[in-house]
Amino acid sequence: MNFLIFGAGALGQAVGCLLAADGHRVDLVIRKRFMKAVAQKGLTVTGIFGDFAADPKQLHLMESLRSHPGNNYDAALITTKSYDTAEAVTAIAGLKEFEGPVVSMQNGCGNVEQLQTCFGKKRTFGARVITGFEITSPGTVRITVSADDVHVGSCIRGTIPTFALTLARAVNHAGLPCRAVADIYQDLFAKLLYNCALNPLGAVLSVHYGALGDTMETRKIMNRVISETLAVIHGLGGSTPWPDEESYRKIFYDTLLPATYNHRPSMLQDLEQGKPTEVEALVGYVAKQGEHLGISTPACSLLADLVRFKEKTAKNRD
């Protein structure tokens, strides 16, 4: 297949490496700071799923699509941070020869909706990724943890189009466990629930995920976030795989949290590097939707404000 990967950070570099190593053509929109290293040595992935390598000759690197001559891609995969979704959508929409599916493989909620507005329902897909990727050096990514397979699905609930099956097979065969599902929104909401409970609190307290589950005080905060997030999900007409809050808490503390015990929050890593976080697609999203729905979200609102404060202070230090 012929892939465009827009936003080749840790996730994009890893997926690009695996697909290219498995024989697919891969074009990467990649930041300038990674360009030279990847052009010289290609991409390497290590970690829990094994070791993979893509030669520079297997990759086409671009800093943007502005001067792109056009290419009839089989699919475009968006792997940017959520705050760059609009930029990615605009750039991909500008490709004259591309009329294929576009897949959001991003964190948080609200991204698929932006794709659907631009590309329509039939071309819009989402992917739920609940795996940890870390750039150890430019062009080298380590896969650290994984709580479940990647899930791929259409924005049209209740259907599994041929493309979703094809993409899932390609990603799975390349070495990253992946499967197609009939309701990607349920998976995205499930990830939102998990991420909201751990990511912002870990960023505010500067600790890994496991530390949050080790004390009763942080568990109380996470329980409040879980309760508020579930209320908003249900208020939006969505669902999760669990019948009630108690069922989710059990699997969260017994299975999901232990599987990612040593993982450091992506928000914390962003703050340490003086970069923006995805707070608005996580607890910020829950708080905003809660306000629209008339659902109280004090814990999520507080965490969102604390992360925003840390963003500003980190930026001021620079």
C-alpha positions in Angstrom: 0.0 0.0 0.0 1.0 3.6 -0.4 0.8 5.6 2.8 1.0 9.2 3.8 1.9 9.7 7.5 1.3 13.3 8.6 3.1 14.1 11.9 6.0 11.7 12.3 6.7 12.0 16.0 7.1 8.9 18.1 3.9 7.2 16.9 4.3 8.3 13.3 7.9 7.2 13.1 7.1 3.9 14.6 4.2 3.1 12.3 6.1 4.4 9.3 9.1 2.2 10.2 7.0 -0.9 10.6 5.0 -0.4 7.4 8.1 0.5 5.3 10.0 -2.5 6.6 7.0 -4.7 5.6 7.2 -3.5 2.0 4.8 -0.6 1.9 5.6 2.8 0.4 5.7 5.4 3.1 5.8 9.2 2.8 6.4 11.0 6.1 5.6 14.6 7.0 8.3 15.1 9.6 9.7 17.9 11.7 13.0 19.5 10.6 14.8 18.4 13.8 14.3 14.7 12.8 14.9 15.1 9.0 18.7 14.8 8.8 19.0 11.8 11.1 16.2 9.8 9.4 17.5 10.7 5.9 20.9 9.4 6.9 20.0 6.2 8.8 16.3 5.6 8.3 14.0 4.5 11.1 14.4 1.9 13.8 11.9 0.5 16.3 12.7 -1.6 19.3 10.8 -2.7 22.4 8.1 -5.1 23.4 7.1 -6.2 19.9 10.6 -6.8 18.6 13.2 -4.9 16.5 12.4 -3.4 13.1 14.4 -1.2 10.6 13.5 0.8 7.5 16.3 1.9 5.2 16.3 5.6 4.2 15.7 4.5 0.6 12.3 3.1 1.7 11.1 6.4 3.0 10.2 9.8 1.4 10.5 12.7 3.9 8.8 16.1 3.7 8.7 19.0 6.1 5.2 20.0 4.8 2.8 19.2 1.9 3.0 22.8 0.5 5.3 21.9 -2.4 4.1 18.3 -2.7 3.5 17.3 -6.3 0.5 15.1 -5.3 0.3 11.4 -4.9 -2.6 9.0 -5.1 -2.2 7.5 -1.6 -4.2 4.5 -0.5 -4.5 6.2 2.9 -3.4 9.2 5.0 -2.7 8.6 8.6 -2.7 11.6 11.0 -0.4 11.0 14.0 0.0 14.6 15.1 -0.8 16.0 18.5 -4.5 16.9 18.8 -3.8 20.6 18.7 -2.4 20.2 15.2 -5.4 18.4 13.7 -6.8 21.4 11.9 -3.4 22.0 10.2 -3.1 18.4 9.2 -6.7 18.3 7.8 -6.1 21.5 5.7 -2.9 20.2 4.3 -4.2 16.8 3.3 -7.4 18.4 1.8 -5.1 20.4 -0.4 -3.7 17.2 -2.1 -5.4 17.4 -5.5 -5.0 13.7 -6.5 -5.9 12.2 -3.1 -9.5 11.1 -2.5 -8.8 8.2 -0.2 -9.5 7.4 3.4 -8.0 9.6 6.2 -7.4 8.1 9.6 -7.0 9.9 12.9 -4.6 7.9 15.1 -4.5 10.6 17.7 -5.0 11.1 21.4 -8.2 12.5 22.9 -11.6 13.2 21.4 -12.8 15.7 18.8 -10.3 14.7 16.1 -12.5 12.3 14.1 -15.2 15.0 14.0 -12.8 17.5 12.4 -11.9 14.9 9.7 -15.6 14.1 9.1 -16.4 17.8 8.6 -13.7 18.1 5.9 -13.6 14.7 4.2 -17.1 13.3 4.8 -18.3 10.1 6.5 -17.1 7.6 4.0 -13.5 8.8 4.0 -13.2 9.3 7.7 -11.7 6.7 10.1 -10.4 6.6 13.6 -7.8 4.5 15.4 -7.5 3.9 19.1 -3.9 3.5 20.1 -3.2 2.6 23.7 0.4 1.8 23.3 3.5 3.7 24.6 6.0 5.1 22.1 9.2 6.9 23.1 11.8 8.5 20.8 15.2 7.5 22.3 17.1 9.4 19.6 16.0 10.9 16.2 14.8 8.1 14.1 14.8 5.5 16.8 11.6 4.7 18.7 11.1 2.3 21.6 7.7 0.7 22.2 7.4 0.6 25.9 4.0 -0.7 26.9 0.7 -1.8 25.4 -2.6 -2.2 27.1 -4.4 -3.6 24.0 -4.3 -3.9 20.2 -4.7 -0.9 18.0 -8.4 -0.6 17.0 -9.4 0.8 13.6 -13.0 1.8 12.6 -15.2 4.0 10.5 -16.9 7.1 11.8 -20.1 5.3 10.7 -21.1 3.3 13.7 -22.1 -0.4 13.3 -20.1 -1.0 10.1 -16.7 -2.4 9.3 -15.8 -1.2 5.8 -13.3 -3.1 3.6 -10.7 -0.4 4.2 -10.8 -0.8 8.0 -10.1 -4.6 7.5 -7.3 -3.9 5.0 -5.6 -1.3 7.2 -5.9 -3.5 10.3 -4.3 -6.4 8.4 -1.5 -4.3 7.1 -0.6 -2.8 10.5 -0.9 -6.2 12.2 1.2 -7.9 9.6 3.8 -5.2 10.0 4.2 -6.0 13.7 1.9 -3.8 15.6 -1.2 -5.8 16.9 -4.3 -4.2 15.2 -7.9 -5.1 14.5 -11.0 -3.6 12.9 -14.0 -2.7 15.0 -17.6 -1.7 14.4 -17.7 1.2 16.9 -14.5 3.2 17.1 -16.2 5.8 19.2 -16.7 3.4 22.0 -13.0 2.7 21.9 -12.1 6.4 21.7 -14.3 7.1 24.7 -12.7 4.1 26.6 -9.3 5.6 25.9 -10.5 9.1 27.0 -11.6 7.6 30.3 -8.2 5.9 30.8 -6.2 9.0 29.7 -8.2 11.5 31.7 -7.8 9.5 34.9 -4.0 9.2 34.6 -2.3 11.7 32.1 -3.1 15.1 33.6 -2.8 14.1 37.2 0.6 12.4 36.5 1.7 15.6 34.7 0.7 17.9 37.6 2.4 15.7 40.2 5.4 14.7 37.9 5.0 11.0 38.5 4.6 7.8 36.4 1.2 6.1 36.2 1.9 3.5 38.7 2.6 6.0 41.5 -1.0 7.3 41.1 -2.5 4.0 41.9 -0.3 3.4 44.9 -1.9 5.9 47.2 -5.5 6.4 48.4 -5.3 10.2 47.9 -4.6 10.0 44.2 -7.1 7.1 43.7 -9.8 9.4 45.2 -9.0 12.1 42.6 -8.9 9.5 39.7 -12.2 8.1 40.8 -13.8 11.5 40.6 -12.3 12.1 37.1 -13.6 8.6 36.0 -17.1 9.5 37.4 -17.3 12.9 35.6 -15.9 11.5 32.3 -18.4 8.7 32.2 -21.2 11.1 32.9 -20.1 13.3 30.0 -19.7 10.2 27.7 -23.2 9.1 28.5 -24.5 12.7 28.1 -23.0 12.7 24.6 -24.9 9.5 23.8 -21.8 7.4 23.8 -20.9 4.2 25.6 -17.9 2.2 26.8 -17.3 -1.5 27.0 -18.2 -1.6 30.7 -21.8 -1.7 32.1 -21.2 0.7 35.0 -18.6 2.7 36.8 -17.7 0.0 39.3 -16.9 -2.5 36.5 -14.6 0.0 34.9 -12.8 0.9 38.1 -12.1 -2.8 38.7 -10.5 -3.4 35.3 -8.7 0.0 35.5 -7.0 -0.8 38.8 -6.6 -4.5 38.3 -5.6 -4.7 34.6 -5.1 -1.4 32.8 -3.0 0.5 35.3 -0.6 -2.4 36.1 0.0 -2.9 32.3 1.3 0.7 32.0 2.7 1.0 35.6 6.0 2.5 34.6 4.7 4.8 31.8 5.4 8.5 32.2 2.5 10.7 31.1 2.8 12.2 27.6 1.7 15.5 29.1 4.5 15.4 31.6 7.0 14.8 28.8 5.6 17.7 26.9 5.8 20.0 29.9 9.4 19.0 30.5 10.2 19.9 26.9 8.3 23.2 27.1 5.8 22.0 24.5 2.0 22.4 24.5 0.0 19.5 25.9 -3.1 17.8 24.7 -5.1 18.9 27.7 -7.9 20.4 25.6 -8.6 17.0 24.0 -8.7 15.2 27.3 -9.9 16.8 30.6 -10.4 20.1 28.8 -12.7 18.3 26.4 -14.6 16.7 29.2 -15.0 20.0 31.0 -16.1 21.8 27.9 -18.7 19.2 26.9 -19.9 19.0 30.5 -20.6 22.7 30.5 -22.6 22.4 27.3 -24.5 19.4 28.7 -25.1 20.9 32.1 -23.0 18.2 33.8 -20.7 19.2 36.7 -17.0 18.4 36.1 -15.1 20.0 39.0 -12.2 17.5 39.1 -11.6 17.6 35.3 -11.9 21.4 35.2 -9.4 21.8 38.0 -6.9 19.4 36.4 -7.3 21.2 33.1 -6.6 24.6 34.7 -3.6 23.2 36.6 -2.1 21.7 33.4 -2.7 25.0 31.6 -0.9 26.8 34.4 2.1 24.5 34.1 2.1 25.0 30.3 2.3 28.8 30.8 5.0 28.6 33.5 7.1 26.2 31.4 6.8 28.6 28.4 7.8 31.6 30.5 10.9 29.8 31.7 12.0 29.4 28.2 
